[in-house]
Amino acid sequence: MESLLVNVSKYASSHQKSSIENFITEAFAWLLRNDFAVREAIMSLLFKQGQECGIEIPHVGNSERIDTQVNFDGKYPDMLWDSADNTSCLIFEHKVWSELHDGQLYNYRKYAEEKLAKSFAIVLITGHSGQHMFTFLTKIHII
């Protein structure tokens, strides 16, 4: 089992950078890895949101295969949740008080389409809807 405290300690804040998004991501990933009920609740929410938007969400099941800060050719989505059989995944981007970068979700989608060879969806989790300036590129939003 990975240690939450070890994982969050690698993100030191500075006057130029806040580590709050990384801290939240690591805490969320730890919860998903370690709590079956949380994994089920998040998957249920994703399926419901997907149905409401007419989007098919790939089923990652009860997989504990959750990594943070995965390298997509120099682009780093916050979290990647792989299915146990490695045939599907969910790519997460978390924004606390910042906006998406221009092309950020497009870059994740392009990498996933070209290099992952599995079904996927991009999940954007934000603090408020004003952060959705570039969200027309994503498949689902959780607010």
C-alpha positions in Angstrom: 0.0 0.0 0.0 1.3 3.4 -0.9 1.6 6.0 1.8 -0.5 9.2 1.4 1.9 11.2 3.5 4.9 10.1 1.4 3.0 10.9 -1.8 1.9 14.4 -0.8 5.3 15.3 0.7 6.9 15.4 -2.7 4.9 18.5 -3.6 6.5 21.4 -1.8 4.9 24.8 -2.2 6.8 27.8 -3.2 6.1 31.5 -3.8 5.6 30.6 -7.5 3.7 27.4 -7.1 0.9 26.1 -5.0 0.8 22.4 -4.3 -3.0 22.3 -3.4 -4.0 20.6 -6.7 -1.3 17.9 -6.3 -2.2 17.4 -2.7 -5.9 16.9 -3.6 -5.0 14.6 -6.5 -2.8 12.4 -4.2 -5.5 12.3 -1.5 -8.2 11.4 -4.1 -5.9 8.7 -5.7 -5.2 7.3 -2.2 -8.9 7.1 -1.4 -9.7 5.4 -4.7 -6.9 2.8 -4.2 -7.8 2.0 -0.6 -11.6 2.2 -0.4 -13.9 0.0 -2.5 -17.0 2.1 -1.6 -15.3 5.2 -2.9 -14.3 3.5 -6.2 -17.9 2.3 -6.6 -19.4 5.7 -5.8 -17.1 7.5 -8.3 -17.8 5.0 -11.0 -21.6 5.3 -10.4 -21.3 9.1 -10.6 -19.3 8.9 -13.8 -21.8 6.5 -15.4 -24.7 8.7 -14.4 -23.0 11.9 -15.7 -22.0 10.1 -18.9 -25.6 8.9 -19.6 -27.0 12.4 -19.0 -24.5 13.7 -21.6 -24.9 10.8 -24.0 -21.3 9.7 -23.5 -20.1 6.2 -22.9 -17.7 5.9 -19.9 -15.4 3.0 -20.1 -15.7 0.6 -17.2 -12.5 0.4 -15.1 -14.3 -1.8 -12.6 -13.0 -2.1 -9.2 -9.4 -1.7 -10.3 -6.9 -0.2 -7.9 -4.5 0.6 -10.8 -4.4 4.4 -10.2 -1.3 6.5 -10.9 -0.7 10.2 -10.6 1.3 12.5 -12.8 1.7 10.0 -15.7 3.9 11.2 -18.5 2.0 11.7 -21.8 5.1 12.8 -23.9 5.8 15.7 -21.6 2.2 16.4 -20.7 1.0 15.3 -17.3 -2.6 14.6 -16.5 -3.3 14.5 -12.8 -4.4 10.9 -12.6 -4.8 7.8 -14.7 -7.2 5.0 -13.6 -6.6 1.8 -15.6 -9.0 -1.2 -15.7 -7.6 -4.4 -14.2 -7.4 -6.0 -17.7 -5.7 -2.8 -19.1 -8.4 -2.4 -21.9 -9.8 0.9 -20.7 -8.9 3.9 -18.6 -10.0 7.2 -17.2 -7.7 10.2 -17.5 -8.3 12.8 -14.9 -7.5 16.5 -14.8 -8.2 18.4 -11.6 -8.4 22.2 -11.3 -8.8 23.8 -7.9 -8.6 27.5 -8.6 -6.9 27.6 -12.0 -8.2 27.4 -15.5 -7.3 24.8 -18.2 -4.4 25.6 -20.4 -5.2 26.1 -24.1 -5.2 22.6 -25.6 -4.6 20.8 -22.4 -7.4 18.3 -22.7 -6.8 18.1 -26.5 -3.2 17.0 -25.8 -4.3 14.3 -23.4 -6.9 13.0 -25.9 -4.4 13.0 -28.8 -1.9 11.1 -26.8 -4.5 8.6 -25.6 -5.8 8.0 -29.2 -2.4 7.6 -30.6 -0.5 5.7 -27.9 -2.8 4.0 -25.3 -4.6 1.6 -27.6 -7.6 1.3 -25.2 -10.9 2.9 -24.7 -10.7 6.0 -22.5 -12.6 9.1 -21.2 -11.2 12.3 -19.9 -12.7 13.4 -16.6 -12.4 17.0 -15.6 -13.0 17.9 -12.0 -13.1 21.6 -11.1 -14.0 23.8 -8.2 -16.5 25.9 -10.2 -17.9 26.2 -13.7 -16.0 29.3 -14.6 -13.0 27.1 -15.0 -14.5 25.4 -18.1 -13.2 27.8 -20.7 -11.7 25.0 -22.8 -14.0 22.2 -21.8 -15.6 21.6 -25.2 -12.7 19.2 -25.8 -13.6 16.9 -22.9 -16.0 14.0 -22.7 -17.4 14.6 -19.2 -17.3 17.2 -16.5 -17.8 16.6 -12.8 -18.6 19.7 -10.8 
